[in-house]
Amino acid sequence: MIRKITPEDTPQLLTICESTGLFTTEDLPTLQLLFDDYHVAKSRLGHHALVCEHENKLIAVAYYLPRELTDRTWELLMIMVSASHQTKGIGSLMIDGCQEHIRSMGGRLLLIETSSTNDFEPVWQFYRKHGFSDVATVPDYYADSIGKVTFLKRL
């Protein structure tokens, strides 16, 4: 079942993010702040955060928002599936749900930004499989030798 996140979901969401290996323990306070800000203010500003729940346990999260000062451009900030549920179609279910919701609100473009490190190669393949093209790389964006790769899909 896919539903909107609630404040009570946050501990499980942090566990999902950490289980993917794409975030470290040091990243968790920033992610905590992202989810807390969503509940306090960002949801009222058009941000959306969804979870996939299976057998009363959260197994995936997606967070997306409209980009200000653009013509119907959206950004997917994260889509995370717990390590134990990856490669089972959950990520596809989540990204398809996000795209459908964004289309229903008149969305025109969807951007996704990722790291340029080789750890993200499966992530890049996932986005390409879903019709996204890598359109830009910014060298040294996150840190020296860690760039940002941007993917784009016209909705």
BAFI-3210 file (N, C-alpha, C; in Angstrom, 3 decimals, decimal comma, padded with zeros to 6 digits):
// residues 155
n [1|2|3|4|5|6|7|8|9|10|11|12|13|14|15|16|17|18|19|20|21|22|23|24|25|26|27|28|29|30|31|32|33|34|35|36|37|38|39|40|41|42|43|44|45|46|47|48|49|50|51|52|53|54|55|56|57|58|59|60|61|62|63|64|65|66|67|68|69|70|71|72|73|74|75|76|77|78|79|80|81|82|83|84|85|86|87|88|89|90|91|92|93|94|95|96|97|98|99|100|101|102|103|104|105|106|107|108|109|110|111|112|113|114|115|116|117|118|119|120|121|122|123|124|125|126|127|128|129|130|131|132|133|134|135|136|137|138|139|140|141|142|143|144|145|146|147|148|149|150|151|152|153|154|155]
n.u [000,841|000,574|001,058|000,736|003,437|003,750|004,436|005,164|006,374|009,033|011,374|011,477|011,793|014,328|015,818|015,337|016,636|019,280|019,757|020,128|022,715|023,524|023,476|025,100|025,635|026,244|024,765|022,179|021,053|020,555|018,686|016,674|015,968|014,979|012,624|011,273|010,940|009,270|006,827|006,315|006,242|006,835|005,076|002,832|003,691|003,635|005,305|005,792|005,615|005,858|005,184|005,780|004,063|004,260|002,914|002,513|004,918|007,228|008,677|009,671|010,386|009,547|010,303|009,280|009,085|007,759|009,721|010,680|010,099|009,996|008,563|006,402|008,220|009,516|011,166|012,624|013,630|014,369|014,247|013,915|014,397|014,096|016,913|016,373|014,166|014,763|015,033|012,582|010,546|009,444|010,648|010,099|007,320|007,044|008,334|006,807|004,341|004,925|005,472|002,989|001,372|002,573|002,157|-000,631|-000,931|-000,188|002,510|005,530|008,277|010,611|013,176|016,123|018,703|021,872|024,708|028,028|029,608|030,786|029,237|026,661|025,933|023,984|021,700|021,667|021,205|018,661|017,141|017,531|016,274|013,690|013,155|014,550|017,052|020,538|021,594|023,357|026,460|028,027|031,142|032,896|030,878|029,552|031,746|035,350|036,198|033,742|031,061|027,932|025,274|022,781|019,558|016,881|013,455|010,910|007,599]
n.v [-001,178|002,200|005,311|008,632|010,022|009,988|011,740|009,769|007,854|008,468|007,303|004,689|005,420|006,561|004,298|002,797|004,446|004,337|001,600|001,205|001,748|003,982|006,199|007,485|006,999|009,514|011,081|010,859|012,778|014,980|013,887|013,358|015,981|016,775|015,201|016,066|018,822|018,569|017,771|019,947|022,257|022,039|020,297|021,822|023,552|022,302|020,095|016,542|013,398|009,997|006,664|003,150|000,510|-002,674|-005,514|-004,189|-002,831|-000,338|-000,098|001,420|004,765|007,886|011,167|014,214|017,341|020,492|022,596|025,799|028,856|027,803|026,375|024,198|022,213|019,482|017,903|014,905|014,159|011,960|008,436|005,617|002,246|-000,313|-002,356|-005,103|-005,394|-004,648|-004,917|-006,117|-004,866|-002,790|-000,233|000,540|000,634|002,771|004,951|005,093|005,744|008,292|009,725|009,565|010,975|013,507|014,118|014,293|016,690|018,426|018,416|018,866|018,337|016,087|016,038|014,432|014,209|012,785|011,204|011,080|008,927|005,534|003,810|004,500|003,467|001,299|002,782|004,728|003,048|002,137|004,534|005,086|002,838|003,529|005,503|007,901|010,318|010,912|014,102|016,040|016,688|017,782|018,446|017,684|018,532|017,591|017,014|017,187|015,381|014,094|014,265|015,672|014,064|014,643|013,613|013,492|013,559|013,933|014,542]
n.w [000,000|-000,858|000,641|002,128|004,071|007,673|010,776|012,637|011,122|010,691|012,136|010,953|008,287|008,267|008,849|006,525|004,605|005,530|005,262|002,563|001,930|000,633|002,145|005,026|008,577|009,504|007,785|008,634|010,553|008,834|007,074|008,911|009,561|007,043|006,824|009,142|008,559|006,374|007,566|009,238|007,582|004,774|003,394|003,094|001,204|-001,181|-001,380|-001,555|000,036|000,041|001,190|000,914|002,202|003,621|004,972|007,456|007,738|006,832|003,644|001,606|000,430|-001,046|-002,108|-003,375|-005,200|-006,433|-008,523|-007,762|-009,536|-012,111|-015,099|-014,380|-013,590|-011,825|-009,039|-008,031|-004,992|-003,482|-003,705|-002,063|-001,353|000,973|001,709|001,838|000,237|-002,309|-005,902|-006,383|-007,637|-006,188|-006,170|-008,799|-008,692|-006,899|-008,254|-010,561|-009,423|-008,357|-010,731|-012,035|-010,232|-010,352|-013,065|-012,982|-011,734|-013,623|-014,210|-016,074|-016,516|-014,966|-012,708|-011,448|-009,145|-008,566|-007,009|-008,404|-007,844|-008,157|-006,649|-007,149|-009,576|-009,946|-009,336|-011,344|-013,537|-012,902|-013,133|-015,858|-016,967|-016,471|-018,277|-017,983|-018,836|-018,572|-018,220|-017,392|-015,726|-012,860|-011,925|-008,866|-007,117|-004,694|-003,144|-003,369|-006,163|-006,159|-007,984|-009,252|-010,816|-013,119|-013,961|-016,325|-017,263|-019,585|-018,936]
ca.u [000,000|001,295|000,338|001,552|004,156|003,307|005,594|005,543|007,133|010,402|012,430|011,566|012,308|015,776|016,358|015,308|017,688|020,587|019,911|020,486|024,156|023,779|023,592|025,870|025,090|026,417|023,727|020,852|020,451|020,055|017,457|015,689|015,525|014,168|011,292|010,636|010,525|008,121|005,621|006,095|005,927|007,034|003,904|001,908|004,284|003,557|006,177|005,070|006,417|005,053|005,832|005,161|003,934|003,999|002,781|002,661|006,289|007,585|009,749|010,161|009,990|009,841|010,078|009,377|008,590|007,832|010,853|010,234|010,522|010,057|007,273|005,937|009,331|009,526|012,401|012,542|014,780|014,808|013,429|014,709|013,744|014,921|017,813|015,762|013,065|015,208|014,914|011,291|009,545|008,938|011,143|009,325|005,987|007,151|008,646|005,624|003,339|005,341|005,288|001,558|000,875|003,100|001,404|-002,007|-000,859|000,271|003,974|006,078|009,597|011,019|014,630|016,670|020,137|022,544|026,165|028,778|030,443|030,404|028,210|025,348|025,697|022,657|020,683|021,613|020,560|017,237|016,520|017,527|015,246|012,391|013,021|015,294|018,337|021,485|021,731|024,400|027,319|028,764|032,276|033,261|029,719|029,351|033,077|036,371|036,093|032,377|030,210|026,476|024,741|021,373|018,713|015,692|012,418|009,758|006,365]
ca.v [000,000|003,472|006,365|009,764|009,757|010,625|011,966|008,526|007,029|008,928|006,339|003,639|006,014|006,688|002,941|002,460|005,200|003,805|000,218|001,175|001,934|005,238|007,226|007,053|007,405|010,969|011,708|010,678|014,020|015,787|013,247|013,603|017,358|016,789|014,672|016,955|020,025|018,201|017,777|021,274|023,317|021,775|019,672|022,910|024,280|021,481|018,929|015,286|012,283|008,787|005,428|001,880|-000,286|-004,083|-006,263|-003,218|-002,343|000,532|-000,696|002,375|006,157|008,795|012,574|015,023|018,701|021,381|023,526|027,196|029,695|027,020|026,047|022,844|021,285|018,827|017,203|013,763|014,255|010,630|007,240|004,622|000,976|-001,035|-003,310|-006,430|-005,395|-004,181|-005,811|-006,805|-004,029|-001,742|001,050|000,854|001,027|004,105|005,997|005,219|006,484|009,701|010,326|009,693|012,070|014,762|014,352|014,700|018,090|019,208|018,427|018,822|017,707|015,556|015,971|013,655|014,430|011,724|011,292|010,511|007,801|004,256|003,173|004,877|002,854|000,660|003,842|005,290|002,064|002,158|005,707|004,896|001,830|004,196|006,530|009,119|010,491|011,737|015,301|016,958|016,304|018,894|017,859|018,161|019,198|017,189|017,093|016,969|014,102|013,550|015,176|015,503|013,637|015,009|012,872|014,252|012,888|014,755|013,839]
ca.w [000,000|-000,901|001,366|002,563|005,314|008,912|011,656|013,310|010,181|010,515|012,492|009,937|007,051|008,439|008,749|005,099|003,927|005,937|004,785|001,142|001,779|-000,066|003,179|006,188|009,878|009,594|006,965|009,228|011,073|007,716|006,616|009,972|009,355|005,822|007,129|010,120|007,834|005,550|008,392|009,823|006,628|003,342|002,774|002,736|000,086|-002,378|-001,351|-001,376|000,520|000,060|001,618|000,572|003,413|003,350|006,228|008,549|007,826|005,718|002,858|000,601|000,586|-002,162|-001,751|-004,587|-005,022|-007,599|-008,473|-007,827|-010,661|-013,343|-015,699|-014,097|-013,407|-010,522|-008,698|-007,126|-004,089|-003,078|-003,765|-001,351|-001,041|001,946|001,057|001,773|-000,730|-003,622|-007,067|-006,340|-008,286|-005,292|-006,679|-010,007|-008,218|-006,301|-009,245|-011,430|-008,650|-008,311|-012,054|-012,297|-009,397|-010,906|-014,310|-012,646|-011,314|-014,762|-014,303|-017,425|-016,448|-013,670|-012,536|-010,344|-008,991|-007,827|-006,892|-009,526|-007,415|-008,755|-005,819|-007,670|-010,888|-010,011|-009,300|-012,696|-014,405|-012,550|-013,740|-017,317|-017,239|-016,373|-019,301|-017,675|-019,510|-017,829|-019,042|-016,918|-014,613|-012,264|-011,197|-007,522|-006,516|-003,302|-002,528|-004,395|-006,889|-006,112|-008,723|-009,271|-012,105|-013,208|-014,878|-016,738|-018,036|-019,963|-018,581]
c.u [000,891|000,428|001,304|002,270|003,493|004,529|006,076|006,380|008,627|011,462|012,590|012,126|013,826|016,450|016,393|016,476|019,069|020,817|020,360|021,992|024,518|023,890|024,368|025,155|025,188|025,362|022,357|020,268|019,889|018,756|016,335|015,099|014,637|012,745|010,560|010,121|009,321|006,835|005,289|005,628|005,927|005,824|002,883|002,425|004,341|004,511|005,321|006,048|005,493|005,879|005,079|005,216|003,566|004,013|003,102|004,081|006,567|008,774|010,313|009,633|010,370|009,475|010,287|008,684|008,624|009,014|010,324|010,827|010,748|008,636|007,005|007,042|009,323|010,870|012,084|013,795|015,278|013,750|014,317|013,850|014,661|015,712|017,162|014,616|013,475|015,133|013,618|010,169|008,995|009,385|010,376|007,921|006,010|007,387|007,480|004,526|003,653|005,074|003,810|000,963|001,328|002,386|000,006|-002,065|-000,296|001,776|004,463|007,402|009,834|012,532|014,974|018,171|020,723|024,035|026,822|029,647|029,899|029,367|026,811|025,048|024,359|021,510|020,534|020,898|019,050|016,543|016,463|016,437|013,853|012,285|013,717|016,609|019,258|021,865|022,833|025,206|028,063|029,912|032,441|032,112|029,579|030,643|034,096|036,265|034,724|031,434|028,734|026,081|023,244|020,688|017,438|014,737|011,310|008,513|005,297]
c.v [001,248|004,520|007,504|009,415|010,492|010,853|010,684|007,605|007,320|007,926|005,218|004,173|006,160|005,319|002,491|003,141|004,638|002,407|000,145|001,260|003,218|006,413|006,637|007,488|008,914|011,728|011,710|011,941|014,926|015,208|013,427|015,003|017,480|016,321|015,558|018,226|019,761|018,326|019,167|022,277|022,896|021,120|020,724|023,737|023,430|020,320|017,688|014,213|011,085|007,624|004,247|001,022|-001,715|-004,837|-005,386|-002,728|-001,466|-000,064|000,258|003,766|006,919|010,211|013,397|016,363|019,481|022,328|024,944|027,881|028,905|026,818|024,561|021,798|020,775|018,165|016,067|013,800|012,892|009,598|006,144|003,398|000,230|-002,126|-004,675|-006,521|-004,886|-005,302|-006,624|-005,952|-002,902|-000,361|001,486|001,311|002,456|005,185|006,180|006,006|007,967|010,385|010,540|010,857|013,420|015,107|014,876|016,150|018,975|019,263|018,185|018,073|017,176|015,391|015,092|013,914|013,323|012,008|010,638|009,326|006,495|003,503|003,426|004,279|002,109|001,673|004,448|004,340|002,012|003,340|005,574|003,903|002,458|005,425|007,846|009,127|011,300|012,902|016,243|016,307|017,544|018,292|018,489|018,842|018,869|017,282|016,954|015,533|013,426|014,566|014,870|015,126|013,940|014,210|013,656|013,335|013,871|013,937|014,166]
c.w [000,000|-000,223|001,674|003,867|006,477|009,786|012,340|012,425|010,194|010,960|011,459|008,619|007,116|008,319|007,286|004,388|004,263|005,362|003,328|000,927|001,063|000,898|004,345|007,466|010,042|008,787|007,645|009,860|009,974|007,178|007,631|009,805|008,115|006,127|008,138|009,443|006,941|006,368|008,927|008,772|005,159|002,668|002,355|001,565|-001,186|-002,435|-001,084|-000,918|000,699|000,592|001,021|001,829|003,016|004,675|007,442|008,760|006,607|004,983|001,803|000,908|-000,682|-001,719|-003,016|-004,376|-006,328|-007,429|-008,682|-009,054|-011,944|-013,859|-015,514|-014,058|-011,970|-010,296|-007,734|-006,263|-003,657|-003,401|-003,195|-001,073|-000,090|001,226|000,881|000,761|-002,108|-004,644|-007,058|-006,936|-007,434|-005,777|-007,915|-009,642|-007,678|-007,358|-010,212|-010,723|-008,563|-009,642|-012,364|-011,493|-009,954|-012,210|-014,001|-012,176|-012,419|-014,912|-015,713|-017,482|-015,047|-013,674|-011,347|-010,318|-008,133|-007,761|-008,106|-009,113|-007,981|-007,938|-006,385|-009,040|-010,950|-010,018|-010,695|-013,649|-014,159|-013,225|-015,258|-017,723|-017,244|-017,272|-019,020|-018,458|-018,615|-018,727|-018,587|-015,795|-014,150|-011,458|-009,815|-006,780|-005,032|-002,498|-003,656|-004,880|-006,763|-006,752|-008,561|-010,688|-012,102|-014,301|-015,132|-017,498|-018,320|-019,690|-019,606]
res [m|i|r|k|i|t|p|e|d|t|p|q|l|l|t|i|c|e|s|t|g|l|f|t|t|e|d|l|p|t|l|q|l|l|f|d|d|y|h|v|a|k|s|r|l|g|h|h|a|l|v|c|e|h|e|n|k|l|i|a|v|a|y|y|l|p|r|e|l|t|d|r|t|w|e|l|l|m|i|m|v|s|a|s|h|q|t|k|g|i|g|s|l|m|i|d|g|c|q|e|h|i|r|s|m|g|g|r|l|l|l|i|e|t|s|s|t|n|d|f|e|p|v|w|q|f|y|r|k|h|g|f|s|d|v|a|t|v|p|d|y|y|a|d|s|i|g|k|v|t|f|l|k|r|l]
***
